[in-house]
Amino acid sequence: MSSPRRNIEGRPLGACAASTSSPGSPVHGGGGGGGGGGSSSRFEFQSLLNSRTPCADPTCARLRASESPVHRRGSFPLAGTNPSQASPPLLPEEDRLDLNPSFLGIALRSLLAIDLWLSKKLGVCAGESSSWGSVRPLMKLLEISGHGIPWLLGTLYCLSRSDSWAGREVLTNLLFALLLDLLLVALIKGLVRRRRPTHNQMDMFFTLSVDKYSFPSGHATRAALVSRFILNHLVLAIPLRVLVVLWAFILGLSRVMLGRHNVTDVAFGFFLGYTQYSIVNYCWLSPYNAPFLFVLWNQQ
Ligand SMILES: CC(C)=CCC/C(C)=C/COP(=O)(O)O
């Protein structure tokens, strides 16, 4: 929301004084009982508020000029004409606010342009006729390996078969992690509403309505979350650990290669999944803090 413009004294700045105002009007600080000298800035303030027509007087012209983008930065000479009233050369408040967004805006736009360009370049399996179209079936197999349904069903199945407390505890937390992931990804997708790349074919297996949006990649969040979870809670030999990390990385890359996502969707997905694991670890469910859950599993 833009704040009302202010003059150098921090007062609200409306449009300029009317060139149509009579010499006796308060605009000129003359006549009508208006004061000269010491009270001129008060009249200037009134005139700024009361008129939106172009101005002729030089003080007002300077005020107008200060509002133009060319003059905004570093233009301070807006104080009253009396040198004793000169304010310190501070940037008007709205100028200080505007400098950052414009820099951020340029940086973001550049990042998005690079993102779109790179994603299009990497989308080599986006269709059967694409340059790597023959690898598409393999990429789609990878897609299923990171889909929410197999992970949820697999975890529930293992939970029903688990006969140790330790196993149940780990699986309960994996289930919690998967559900939290689905919720957060759906929430962010619904809020951000970034469309999938135009070269994507929407032929994905079992999607939710928010999955028409691409930011962040749900497969990437799951890949990061699940792989971090596995590495921390399963005792695996080194080659298997490397395989888990490779799976997560290739799954993320395959989202861009299939044309499902832009690079930033996947990058943010990895970050989100990594962070989600920290949340799950922080809220770790155990028979001590969530006994009802474990009693429930026991009754199965
Ligand atoms: C229906 C369930 C349980 C999960 C949906 C899984 C899904 C289709 C996610 C979309 O992933 P991307 O955002 O990576 O395309």
The ligand as a Tripos MOL2 file, in Angstrom:
@<TRIPOS>MOLECULE
LIG
   15    14     1     0     0
SMALL
NO_CHARGES

@<TRIPOS>ATOM
      1 C1         -3.0980  -37.2090   -3.7700 C.3       1 LIG1
      2 C2         -1.8620  -37.2110   -2.9950 C.2       1 LIG1
      3 C3         -1.8540  -37.9390   -1.7320 C.3       1 LIG1
      4 C4         -0.7620  -36.5660   -3.3730 C.2       1 LIG1
      5 C5         -0.6560  -35.7680   -4.5990 C.3       1 LIG1
      6 C6          0.7220  -35.9670   -5.0990 C.3       1 LIG1
      7 C7          1.0020  -35.0770   -6.2650 C.2       1 LIG1
      8 C8          0.3840  -35.3650   -7.5560 C.3       1 LIG1
      9 C9          1.8300  -34.0340   -6.0730 C.2       1 LIG1
     10 C10         2.1980  -33.0900   -7.1380 C.3       1 LIG1
     11 O1          3.5670  -33.0550   -7.1590 O.3       1 LIG1
     12 P1          4.3180  -31.9390   -7.9680 P.3       1 LIG1
     13 O2          3.9620  -30.6460   -7.3170 O.co2     1 LIG1
     14 O3          5.7740  -32.2730   -7.8150 O.co2     1 LIG1
     15 O4          3.8840  -32.0160   -9.3850 O.co2     1 LIG1
@<TRIPOS>BOND
     1     1     2 1
     2     2     3 1
     3     2     4 2
     4     4     5 1
     5     5     6 1
     6     6     7 1
     7     7     8 1
     8     7     9 2
     9     9    10 1
    10    10    11 1
    11    11    12 1
    12    12    13 2
    13    12    14 1
    14    12    15 1
@<TRIPOS>SUBSTRUCTURE
     1 LIG1         1 GROUP 0 **** ****
